[in-house]
Amino acid sequence: MLFGTRTRRYAAGMKLTAELEKAFNAQITLEFEASMVYRQLAIEMEINDLPGMAAWLRHQADEEIVHANKFIDHLADRDNHPQISTVAGPKVKIKTPLEAFTAAAKHEERVSEAIRELYRTTEAAGDLDSRPLLNWFLSEQIEEEATVSEIVARIAMTNEDGPGLLRLDEELGSRPTATTEAK
C-alpha cells in the first residue's frame, strides 16, 4: 500500500447511500459530543477533589473517541466520506458526584437511542453490512448504561458520605487506561 492511500475493503457496490452516510456522520458527531461531556464531567470531579472519579470519566471520554473511530472506519472502508459536524461544548452544571454520574447516565441513554435509531435506519435500507458494527454497539451500550447506573446507585448509597465517596473515588481511579484507537 502506498503511503497516504487507503485500501478499500469493500467493492464499490457496498457504498452507503447518501441518507445512511448522513446518519452515520450524525452518530460520529454524537460520539465526539459524548467524549466532550465526559471530559467536562471529569473536570468537574477534579475541581471537587475526586481524582479517581475524574480519571474514570477521562477514560470514558477516551472510549467515546474509540467509538467515533469505529464509525469513521466503517464509512471510510465502504468508500464513504466520514464528516464530523459541529460539536457544541457541553452544558454541564453539576455540584456533586451524584449529579455528575446522573448526567453521564442520561447522556448514555441518548447515545443508546441514537444507535437504536441508526440500526432501524440501516435495516429499513436493507444495509446488511452495518449489522455487525451496530450489533457490537447495541451490546456496548447495554454495558455502558449498566456500568454508569451502578455507579449512580453506589454514590446514592453513600448518601454523599465522605468516607464512602472516597472509597468509591479510589476504586474508580483504578480503571485501566485505554487507547483512543479503534479495536
ABEGO torsion letter per residue (X at the ends): XBBGBBBBABBAAABBBAAAAAAAAAAAAAAAAAAAAAAAAAAAAAAAGBAAAAAAAAAAAAAAAAAAAAAAAAAAAAGBBBBBBBBBBBBBBBABAAAAAAAAAAAAAAAAAAAAAAAAAAAAAGBAAAAAAAAAAAAAAAAAAAAAAAAAAAAAAAGGBAAAAAAAAAAAAABBBBBABBX
